[in-house]
Amino acid sequence: MTKKDGLFVKINYKAPKKDKEYAVSMDKSNFHKFLFCAGTLNKNGGTMIFRARDLEEADYIANNNPFINSDIYKYEIYYGDVISL
């Protein structure tokens, strides 16, 4: 699947340990508002891709999610490029 012409936030996460410190509650987040597409199921991590209206919203998505204070998190912002899902 390929999407064009937009602003996307790609969030990667990994969970190398089966430990409670890596547990994240998605029910308490606002992800339902932004979720555009989810990556392949992976027991040790995954990728989530969100579509943003503008750079301010992309920054908000990247910096306000359950993974932000964890060492298992990284993000990238793509603008106007083709992104393959």
N, CA, C and O atoms as CSV, one atom per row, in Angstrom:
chain,resi,resn,atom,element,x,y,z
A,1,MET,N,N,0.847,-1.174,0.000
A,1,MET,CA,C,0.000,0.000,0.000
A,1,MET,C,C,0.891,1.236,0.000
A,1,MET,O,O,1.876,1.295,0.736
A,2,THR,N,N,0.552,2.207,-0.812
A,2,THR,CA,C,1.340,3.426,-0.912
A,2,THR,C,C,0.434,4.639,-0.737
A,2,THR,O,O,-0.673,4.679,-1.273
A,3,LYS,N,N,0.909,5.622,0.014
A,3,LYS,CA,C,0.179,6.874,0.194
A,3,LYS,C,C,1.080,8.016,-0.259
A,3,LYS,O,O,2.296,7.961,-0.074
A,4,LYS,N,N,0.484,9.053,-0.853
A,4,LYS,CA,C,1.232,10.211,-1.326
A,4,LYS,C,C,0.667,11.490,-0.722
A,4,LYS,O,O,-0.399,11.501,-0.106
A,5,ASP,N,N,1.420,12.563,-0.922
A,5,ASP,CA,C,0.943,13.906,-0.624
A,5,ASP,C,C,0.341,14.064,0.756
A,5,ASP,O,O,-0.877,14.154,0.911
A,6,GLY,N,N,1.184,14.096,1.732
A,6,GLY,CA,C,0.702,14.324,3.080
A,6,GLY,C,C,1.844,14.486,4.052
A,6,GLY,O,O,3.016,14.498,3.678
A,7,LEU,N,N,1.478,14.609,5.284
A,7,LEU,CA,C,2.425,14.711,6.381
A,7,LEU,C,C,2.194,13.495,7.253
A,7,LEU,O,O,1.092,13.294,7.762
A,8,PHE,N,N,3.225,12.683,7.429
A,8,PHE,CA,C,3.091,11.431,8.150
A,8,PHE,C,C,4.069,11.356,9.306
A,8,PHE,O,O,5.194,11.846,9.204
A,9,VAL,N,N,3.652,10.750,10.395
A,9,VAL,CA,C,4.515,10.485,11.538
A,9,VAL,C,C,4.624,8.974,11.652
A,9,VAL,O,O,3.619,8.280,11.804
A,10,LYS,N,N,5.843,8.469,11.579
A,10,LYS,CA,C,6.089,7.033,11.692
A,10,LYS,C,C,6.706,6.768,13.061
A,10,LYS,O,O,7.773,7.295,13.377
A,11,ILE,N,N,6.036,5.951,13.871
A,11,ILE,CA,C,6.517,5.621,15.209
A,11,ILE,C,C,6.913,4.155,15.239
A,11,ILE,O,O,6.093,3.279,14.960
A,12,ASN,N,N,8.159,3.889,15.574
A,12,ASN,CA,C,8.651,2.522,15.743
A,12,ASN,C,C,8.853,2.266,17.223
A,12,ASN,O,O,9.297,3.143,17.964
A,13,TYR,N,N,8.524,1.065,17.640
A,13,TYR,CA,C,8.774,0.698,19.022
A,13,TYR,C,C,9.192,-0.757,19.081
A,13,TYR,O,O,8.836,-1.553,18.212
A,14,LYS,N,N,9.941,-1.096,20.100
A,14,LYS,CA,C,10.343,-2.480,20.308
A,14,LYS,C,C,10.204,-2.803,21.784
A,14,LYS,O,O,10.331,-1.928,22.640
A,15,ALA,N,N,9.949,-4.041,22.065
A,15,ALA,CA,C,9.797,-4.500,23.446
A,15,ALA,C,C,10.698,-5.714,23.634
A,15,ALA,O,O,10.239,-6.851,23.526
A,16,PRO,N,N,11.968,-5.481,23.913
A,16,PRO,CA,C,12.915,-6.593,24.004
A,16,PRO,C,C,12.703,-7.502,25.202
A,16,PRO,O,O,13.193,-8.632,25.212
A,17,LYS,N,N,11.989,-7.035,26.201
A,17,LYS,CA,C,11.762,-7.838,27.402
A,17,LYS,C,C,10.275,-8.057,27.588
A,17,LYS,O,O,9.457,-7.214,27.221
A,18,LYS,N,N,9.940,-9.182,28.153
A,18,LYS,CA,C,8.548,-9.427,28.535
A,18,LYS,C,C,8.412,-8.997,29.981
A,18,LYS,O,O,8.306,-9.823,30.888
A,19,ASP,N,N,8.417,-7.705,30.174
A,19,ASP,CA,C,8.436,-7.135,31.506
A,19,ASP,C,C,7.352,-6.071,31.596
A,19,ASP,O,O,7.005,-5.452,30.591
A,20,LYS,N,N,6.825,-5.858,32.771
A,20,LYS,CA,C,5.755,-4.883,32.953
A,20,LYS,C,C,6.206,-3.457,32.664
A,20,LYS,O,O,5.369,-2.598,32.387
A,21,GLU,N,N,7.507,-3.184,32.720
A,21,GLU,CA,C,7.962,-1.825,32.460
A,21,GLU,C,C,7.719,-1.426,31.006
A,21,GLU,O,O,7.695,-0.235,30.694
A,22,TYR,N,N,7.539,-2.393,30.119
A,22,TYR,CA,C,7.288,-2.099,28.718
A,22,TYR,C,C,5.812,-2.137,28.360
A,22,TYR,O,O,5.450,-1.901,27.207
A,23,ALA,N,N,4.969,-2.426,29.315
A,23,ALA,CA,C,3.533,-2.470,29.044
A,23,ALA,C,C,3.007,-1.057,28.847
A,23,ALA,O,O,3.363,-0.145,29.593
A,24,VAL,N,N,2.165,-0.879,27.846
A,24,VAL,CA,C,1.607,0.430,27.539
A,24,VAL,C,C,0.100,0.296,27.414
A,24,VAL,O,O,-0.394,-0.612,26.746
A,25,SER,N,N,-0.623,1.187,28.047
A,25,SER,CA,C,-2.076,1.175,27.956
A,25,SER,C,C,-2.522,2.110,26.838
A,25,SER,O,O,-2.396,3.330,26.954
A,26,MET,N,N,-3.033,1.547,25.778
A,26,MET,CA,C,-3.503,2.350,24.658
A,26,MET,C,C,-4.872,2.961,24.955
A,26,MET,O,O,-5.258,3.935,24.308
A,27,ASP,N,N,-5.609,2.413,25.913
A,27,ASP,CA,C,-6.933,2.929,26.247
A,27,ASP,C,C,-6.873,4.345,26.800
A,27,ASP,O,O,-7.834,5.100,26.651
A,28,LYS,N,N,-5.775,4.719,27.430
A,28,LYS,CA,C,-5.662,6.032,28.062
A,28,LYS,C,C,-5.036,7.071,27.143
A,28,LYS,O,O,-4.756,8.189,27.575
A,29,SER,N,N,-4.814,6.716,25.885
A,29,SER,CA,C,-4.185,7.647,24.960
A,29,SER,C,C,-5.217,8.207,23.990
A,29,SER,O,O,-6.380,7.804,23.998
A,30,ASN,N,N,-4.779,9.130,23.166
A,30,ASN,CA,C,-5.635,9.698,22.128
A,30,ASN,C,C,-5.337,9.084,20.771
A,30,ASN,O,O,-5.668,9.676,19.744
A,31,PHE,N,N,-4.714,7.899,20.744
A,31,PHE,CA,C,-4.345,7.296,19.471
A,31,PHE,C,C,-5.546,7.032,18.566
A,31,PHE,O,O,-5.408,7.063,17.344
A,32,HIS,N,N,-6.716,6.774,19.140
A,32,HIS,CA,C,-7.891,6.513,18.309
A,32,HIS,C,C,-8.205,7.707,17.407
A,32,HIS,O,O,-8.822,7.545,16.354
A,33,LYS,N,N,-7.789,8.879,17.809
A,33,LYS,CA,C,-8.036,10.089,17.039
A,33,LYS,C,C,-7.116,10.188,15.830
A,33,LYS,O,O,-7.515,10.731,14.800
A,34,PHE,N,N,-5.910,9.683,15.932
A,34,PHE,CA,C,-4.908,9.906,14.907
A,34,PHE,C,C,-4.544,8.685,14.064
A,34,PHE,O,O,-3.975,8.844,12.984
A,35,LEU,N,N,-4.847,7.492,14.516
A,35,LEU,CA,C,-4.347,6.294,13.846
A,35,LEU,C,C,-4.768,6.252,12.387
A,35,LEU,O,O,-5.956,6.305,12.068
A,36,PHE,N,N,-3.785,6.158,11.512
A,36,PHE,CA,C,-4.016,6.116,10.074
A,36,PHE,C,C,-3.813,4.706,9.556
A,36,PHE,O,O,-4.578,4.227,8.719
A,37,CYS,N,N,-2.789,4.047,10.053
A,37,CYS,CA,C,-2.468,2.703,9.611
A,37,CYS,C,C,-1.562,2.062,10.647
A,37,CYS,O,O,-0.796,2.757,11.315
A,38,ALA,N,N,-1.638,0.769,10.786
A,38,ALA,CA,C,-0.767,0.056,11.721
A,38,ALA,C,C,0.105,-0.915,10.943
A,38,ALA,O,O,-0.280,-1.395,9.876
A,39,GLY,N,N,1.262,-1.196,11.477
A,39,GLY,CA,C,2.195,-2.091,10.808
A,39,GLY,C,C,1.877,-3.550,11.051
A,39,GLY,O,O,0.821,-3.896,11.581
A,40,THR,N,N,2.792,-4.385,10.662
A,40,THR,CA,C,2.661,-5.826,10.804
A,40,THR,C,C,2.733,-6.233,12.263
A,40,THR,O,O,3.509,-5.666,13.032
A,41,LEU,N,N,1.933,-7.206,12.644
A,41,LEU,CA,C,1.963,-7.711,14.014
A,41,LEU,C,C,3.340,-8.283,14.311
A,41,LEU,O,O,3.862,-9.098,13.552
A,42,ASN,N,N,3.910,-7.856,15.402
A,42,ASN,CA,C,5.236,-8.299,15.799
A,42,ASN,C,C,5.248,-8.377,17.313
A,42,ASN,O,O,5.018,-7.371,17.983
A,43,LYS,N,N,5.509,-9.534,17.856
A,43,LYS,CA,C,5.491,-9.697,19.309
A,43,LYS,C,C,6.563,-8.871,20.003
A,43,LYS,O,O,6.429,-8.562,21.187
A,44,ASN,N,N,7.622,-8.509,19.292
A,44,ASN,CA,C,8.726,-7.766,19.898
A,44,ASN,C,C,8.723,-6.286,19.544
A,44,ASN,O,O,9.680,-5.576,19.852
A,45,GLY,N,N,7.673,-5.817,18.909
A,45,GLY,CA,C,7.614,-4.408,18.553
A,45,GLY,C,C,6.703,-4.191,17.373
A,45,GLY,O,O,5.928,-5.076,17.009
A,46,GLY,N,N,6.789,-3.021,16.772
A,46,GLY,CA,C,5.947,-2.729,15.624
A,46,GLY,C,C,6.134,-1.317,15.127
A,46,GLY,O,O,6.984,-0.573,15.617
A,47,THR,N,N,5.327,-0.958,14.145
A,47,THR,CA,C,5.357,0.362,13.535
A,47,THR,C,C,3.935,0.880,13.430
A,47,THR,O,O,3.019,0.145,13.062
A,48,MET,N,N,3.761,2.140,13.755
A,48,MET,CA,C,2.471,2.799,13.584
A,48,MET,C,C,2.698,4.035,12.733
A,48,MET,O,O,3.693,4.738,12.907
A,49,ILE,N,N,1.782,4.302,11.815
A,49,ILE,CA,C,1.894,5.469,10.952
A,49,ILE,C,C,0.637,6.306,11.113
A,49,ILE,O,O,-0.482,5.802,11.019
A,50,PHE,N,N,0.841,7.589,11.357
A,50,PHE,CA,C,-0.253,8.525,11.571
A,50,PHE,C,C,-0.203,9.598,10.499
A,50,PHE,O,O,0.876,9.983,10.048
A,51,ARG,N,N,-1.358,10.078,10.095
A,51,ARG,CA,C,-1.417,11.199,9.165
A,51,ARG,C,C,-1.716,12.458,9.970
A,51,ARG,O,O,-2.608,12.463,10.818
A,52,ALA,N,N,-0.978,13.509,9.705
A,52,ALA,CA,C,-1.154,14.771,10.431
A,52,ALA,C,C,-1.634,15.861,9.477
A,52,ALA,O,O,-1.313,15.846,8.289
A,53,ARG,N,N,-2.402,16.803,10.009
A,53,ARG,CA,C,-2.899,17.929,9.206
A,53,ARG,C,C,-1.802,18.949,8.921
A,53,ARG,O,O,-1.769,19.552,7.848
A,54,ASP,N,N,-0.903,19.138,9.888
A,54,ASP,CA,C,0.155,20.129,9.735
A,54,ASP,C,C,1.337,19.730,10.618
A,54,ASP,O,O,1.272,18.746,11.354
A,55,LEU,N,N,2.415,20.506,10.533
A,55,LEU,CA,C,3.622,20.194,11.291
A,55,LEU,C,C,3.377,20.258,12.795
A,55,LEU,O,O,3.965,19.483,13.549
A,56,GLU,N,N,2.527,21.163,13.233
A,56,GLU,CA,C,2.209,21.270,14.660
A,56,GLU,C,C,1.543,19.982,15.170
A,56,GLU,O,O,1.879,19.489,16.247
A,57,GLU,N,N,0.607,19.450,14.396
A,57,GLU,CA,C,-0.042,18.203,14.801
A,57,GLU,C,C,0.937,17.027,14.729
A,57,GLU,O,O,0.885,16.136,15.577
A,58,ALA,N,N,1.825,17.012,13.737
A,58,ALA,CA,C,2.838,15.957,13.641
A,58,ALA,C,C,3.742,15.970,14.864
A,58,ALA,O,O,4.066,14.920,15.418
A,59,ASP,N,N,4.146,17.162,15.281
A,59,ASP,CA,C,4.970,17.296,16.479
A,59,ASP,C,C,4.211,16.816,17.715
A,59,ASP,O,O,4.785,16.157,18.581
A,60,TYR,N,N,2.929,17.142,17.795
A,60,TYR,CA,C,2.105,16.700,18.926
A,60,TYR,C,C,2.025,15.170,18.972
A,60,TYR,O,O,2.181,14.571,20.036
A,61,ILE,N,N,1.782,14.546,17.827
A,61,ILE,CA,C,1.699,13.082,17.770
A,61,ILE,C,C,3.018,12.455,18.200
A,61,ILE,O,O,3.032,11.506,18.985
A,62,ALA,N,N,4.123,12.982,17.688
A,62,ALA,CA,C,5.438,12.416,17.992
A,62,ALA,C,C,5.816,12.562,19.459
A,62,ALA,O,O,6.527,11.715,20.001
A,63,ASN,N,N,5.352,13.619,20.102
A,63,ASN,CA,C,5.779,13.895,21.473
A,63,ASN,C,C,4.727,13.647,22.550
A,63,ASN,O,O,4.977,13.921,23.724
A,64,ASN,N,N,3.569,13.139,22.178
A,64,ASN,CA,C,2.505,12.859,23.148
A,64,ASN,C,C,1.906,11.485,22.887
A,64,ASN,O,O,0.778,11.371,22.408
A,65,ASN,N,N,2.646,10.474,23.197
A,65,ASN,CA,C,2.167,9.111,23.040
A,65,ASN,C,C,2.726,8.267,24.173
A,65,ASN,O,O,3.657,8.698,24.853
A,66,PRO,N,N,2.186,7.082,24.393
A,66,PRO,CA,C,2.602,6.269,25.542
A,66,PRO,C,C,4.065,5.831,25.522
A,66,PRO,O,O,4.593,5.425,26.557
A,67,PHE,N,N,4.731,5.904,24.370
A,67,PHE,CA,C,6.108,5.423,24.269
A,67,PHE,C,C,7.154,6.505,24.501
A,67,PHE,O,O,8.337,6.186,24.622
A,68,ILE,N,N,6.761,7.769,24.567
A,68,ILE,CA,C,7.701,8.890,24.536
A,68,ILE,C,C,8.765,8.858,25.625
A,68,ILE,O,O,9.898,9.270,25.374
A,69,ASN,N,N,8.448,8.394,26.797
A,69,ASN,CA,C,9.423,8.372,27.890
A,69,ASN,C,C,10.128,7.036,28.026
A,69,ASN,O,O,10.596,6.688,29.110
A,70,SER,N,N,10.208,6.302,26.960
A,70,SER,CA,C,10.798,4.971,26.997
A,70,SER,C,C,11.980,4.884,26.037
A,70,SER,O,O,12.014,5.585,25.026
A,71,ASP,N,N,12.932,4.039,26.347
A,71,ASP,CA,C,14.077,3.845,25.457
A,71,ASP,C,C,13.737,2.938,24.278
A,71,ASP,O,O,14.602,2.659,23.448
A,72,ILE,N,N,12.497,2.477,24.194
A,72,ILE,CA,C,12.091,1.588,23.111
A,72,ILE,C,C,11.475,2.354,21.944
A,72,ILE,O,O,10.952,1.735,21.018
A,73,TYR,N,N,11.526,3.680,21.966
A,73,TYR,CA,C,10.757,4.523,21.055
A,73,TYR,C,C,11.646,5.344,20.133
A,73,TYR,O,O,12.681,5.861,20.556
A,74,LYS,N,N,11.240,5.464,18.870
A,74,LYS,CA,C,11.840,6.446,17.971
A,74,LYS,C,C,10.793,6.838,16.940
A,74,LYS,O,O,9.877,6.065,16.657
A,75,TYR,N,N,10.922,8.028,16.382
A,75,TYR,CA,C,9.944,8.471,15.394
A,75,TYR,C,C,10.626,9.208,14.253
A,75,TYR,O,O,11.759,9.672,14.380
A,76,GLU,N,N,9.906,9.307,13.124
A,76,GLU,CA,C,10.348,10.058,11.966
A,76,GLU,C,C,9.132,10.796,11.423
A,76,GLU,O,O,8.009,10.301,11.519
A,77,ILE,N,N,9.351,11.980,10.852
A,77,ILE,CA,C,8.277,12.731,10.216
A,77,ILE,C,C,8.593,12.819,8.729
A,77,ILE,O,O,9.686,13.231,8.342
A,78,TYR,N,N,7.625,12.427,7.896
A,78,TYR,CA,C,7.768,12.465,6.445
A,78,TYR,C,C,6.797,13.493,5.896
A,78,TYR,O,O,5.647,13.558,6.331
A,79,TYR,N,N,7.252,14.299,4.941
A,79,TYR,CA,C,6.373,15.303,4.355
A,79,TYR,C,C,6.436,15.226,2.837
A,79,TYR,O,O,7.516,15.305,2.251
A,80,GLY,N,N,5.281,15.071,2.201
A,80,GLY,CA,C,5.189,15.132,0.751
A,80,GLY,C,C,5.840,13.991,0.005
A,80,GLY,O,O,5.773,13.941,-1.223
A,81,ASP,N,N,6.462,13.082,0.708
A,81,ASP,CA,C,7.083,11.933,0.071
A,81,ASP,C,C,6.072,10.806,-0.052
A,81,ASP,O,O,5.034,10.801,0.610
A,82,VAL,N,N,6.392,9.871,-0.898
A,82,VAL,CA,C,5.588,8.656,-0.976
A,82,VAL,C,C,6.019,7.760,0.165
A,82,VAL,O,O,7.215,7.566,0.388
A,83,ILE,N,N,5.071,7.220,0.881
A,83,ILE,CA,C,5.385,6.327,1.987
A,83,ILE,C,C,4.726,4.985,1.706
A,83,ILE,O,O,3.517,4.918,1.486
A,84,SER,N,N,5.509,3.928,1.714
A,84,SER,CA,C,4.990,2.583,1.479
A,84,SER,C,C,4.660,1.947,2.802
A,84,SER,O,O,5.477,1.956,3.723
A,85,LEU,N,N,3.475,1.399,2.903
A,85,LEU,CA,C,3.011,0.790,4.138
A,85,LEU,C,C,3.031,-0.717,4.004
A,85,LEU,O,O,2.674,-1.426,4.945
